[in-house]
Amino acid sequence: MAVQSKKWLKVRIVIIFSVFLVFFIALISRAFQLQVLSGQKLKSLAQRQHTTVLQLQPERGIIFDRNGEKLAVSVMADSVCADPSKIADPVKISRQVAEMLSLDNQLVYKKISSPKNFCWLARKISPQQAAVVESADIEGIFLVKEPKRFYPNGELAAHLLGFVGLDAGGLEGLEKKYDESLKGKPEKLAWARDAKGKKLFLRVEKSETKKSENENLVLTIDNRIQYLVETHLREAVLDKGAKGGVAIVMDPKTGEILALANQRSFNPNNIEGLTAERWRNHAITDNFDPGSTFKPFLVAAALEERIIKESDKFYCENGNYRVANRVIHEAQKKRHGYLGVPEILKYSSNIGAVKIAQKMGKEKFYNYIQKFGFGEKTGIDLLGESSGLVRPVNKWVPVDTAMIAFGQGISVTAIQLITAVSAIANNGVLMKPYVVRGFADKNNRLVKLYTPTVIRKVISPNVAKRLTHMLTEVVGAPDGTGKSARIVNVAVAGKTGTSQKFDFKRGVYSSEKVRTSFIGFFPADNPQVAILVMLDEPQRDKWGGVAAAPVFKNIGDQILNCFKTNIRETPVFEENPNKVELVSTQQTLTPQEDISDDESTMPNFAGLTIREAMKKARAESIELKISGNGWAVRQYPPAHTPLGEERVCNVVFELSN
């Protein structure tokens, strides 16, 4: 009996040990499965249950003008978000939040009563609203810092810069074109609860990629020239009752765009309620018949092919000339007999231009139209460029050659037109226009620099100079159509243009709706500035010589009075073996009076910022009385006025509206 009891005890021990061993092995296996085989999966599941990860864009890169002035920057703004799981009374809280932020109560309630653990309530609110939210200290409602795009000068260069959306992505203009470079890599914002589920905390995870920093964009635009161009264009549009207008300033020797303006403009800080039409860059997207501004390219082609000489005379039929089934008239019902080639340009004779085109033939004419860049995109570094419209030459009929000779029946863009006239100014060499000069890193070291690009040689330097001389007569002669573009003491070469707009409803050219324009450059003997002005549907003064030419004069006159005539003389960046840095405004376009003022006369403060004007006034021991903000636009006493005992100057500063 005792032996059996001992035996049974051993069996029980073996059974218990076996069960324990099996249980232990199962426990170890389960632990191995959880910790090793399924560990990563379970960890991810836990993170999804307790953590919400958002991507936040970092501050976008700065957009500078050519002088280092900031045109677009990022500022940090507060956004309001919520963790619905931590909100005890959604009805009460939604009413409270909606009142603080002027939101729809039902929409807020719907968001904060959802089963999610994160939702946005309001993005990039004002500092005043953020202070109210912070002082309310509501459980489950949080403030998060996000970058907000800000344009310090409001409407200035708005069509070039474009704007960004709520998620800091570029939507229009340069902001969209160079979005990848400006925005950098996003950061991850993690929202997580503690073990008890009572506390929500944040952590920011930086991008693991090597290139996470954004880049700064440096433009060819000069913000002061841009300002004066926009000002004069806006005044002209209002004065002439025009539907809109475009003005471009270009360095003809490099293709750099110094200013590009559209009217009407908009404020990229507030685009709510605006349509796409308002922010469309008409200077590069809109096609229009160039009118008589096209005649210089016809004459250039005929001179280059030696089909005509300046001394050739063409009979202009006393104002009426039949071509096929069409009668060609002179503008403003003028009548001309025999005209030389320079006179055809000076008086802008349509019939004279037609006869030159007929003598040259449509194939050669078409060839030079293409050489000057019409019918194809210029390649400017902006989105939305149109190529214009030039029908294939094999589809031309005799009346097409005649009409295109004076700029009807062919469509161009403003950027094509100023690029083409700049080729004449640049000894016959066509340059590629561009608005981005390069990229700089956060330390303002240049990491990429774009240089001028030659497209092709269109005409010889000799022909370019001869044609320039003829265009100088258009402006300089007392009876020239462009006399209103004349600038004192500077030889200006230019051409007027007035074109009828095509009425697509009626299928004919309108006799009421026109575009008036003027293109030109100066100084004629060494061109450094090319300017185009175009007014759309002016209600008063419907001719290029009286509507657009004065705008050219005002812009050119102010450039010459405020800046060195050699705009290309000093680059915005200066390079040494170690780095390239942004330099000061004055090293690019220096006001003339910094060189020519003497102590006995009042300095010229035009175009200076308040800081620059104060510095200059202190240097001359002059008391400055300031009104307004922005750039100096008016002063009293005027510049060069002899200084009396009271060295005081009142200066008015203005920003674009």
Secondary structure as UniProt FT lines:
FT   HELIX           2..32
FT   HELIX           33..37
FT   HELIX           39..50
FT   STRAND          51..56
FT   STRAND          63..64
FT   TURN            66..67
FT   STRAND          70..82
FT   HELIX           84..86
FT   HELIX           90..101
FT   HELIX           105..112
FT   STRAND          119..125
FT   HELIX           127..136
FT   TURN            139..140
FT   STRAND          141..150
FT   TURN            152..157
FT   HELIX           158..161
FT   STRAND          163..164
FT   TURN            166..167
FT   STRAND          170..172
FT   HELIX           173..177
FT   HELIX           179..183
FT   STRAND          187..193
FT   TURN            195..196
FT   STRAND          200..205
FT   STRAND          216..219
FT   HELIX           223..240
FT   STRAND          244..250
FT   TURN            252..254
FT   STRAND          256..263
FT   TURN            268..269
FT   TURN            272..273
FT   HELIX           276..279
FT   HELIX           282..285
FT   HELIX           291..294
FT   HELIX           295..304
FT   TURN            305..306
FT   TURN            310..311
FT   STRAND          313..315
FT   HELIX           317..319
FT   STRAND          320..323
FT   TURN            324..325
FT   STRAND          326..329
FT   HELIX           331..333
FT   STRAND          338..340
FT   HELIX           341..346
FT   TURN            347..348
FT   HELIX           350..360
FT   HELIX           362..371
FT   TURN            372..375
FT   TURN            383..384
FT   HELIX           393..395
FT   HELIX           398..405
FT   TURN            406..407
FT   STRAND          411..412
FT   HELIX           414..425
FT   TURN            426..428
FT   STRAND          429..431
FT   STRAND          436..440
FT   TURN            442..443
FT   STRAND          445..449
FT   STRAND          454..457
FT   HELIX           461..476
FT   TURN            478..479
FT   TURN            481..482
FT   HELIX           483..485
FT   TURN            488..489
FT   STRAND          493..503
FT   TURN            504..507
FT   STRAND          508..522
FT   TURN            524..525
FT   STRAND          529..536
FT   HELIX           544..547
FT   HELIX           549..562
FT   TURN            567..568
FT   STRAND          573..575
FT   STRAND          580..582
FT   HELIX           585..587
FT   HELIX           593..596
FT   TURN            599..600
FT   TURN            606..607
FT   HELIX           610..619
FT   TURN            620..621
FT   STRAND          623..628
FT   STRAND          631..636
FT   TURN            639..640
FT   STRAND          648..654
//
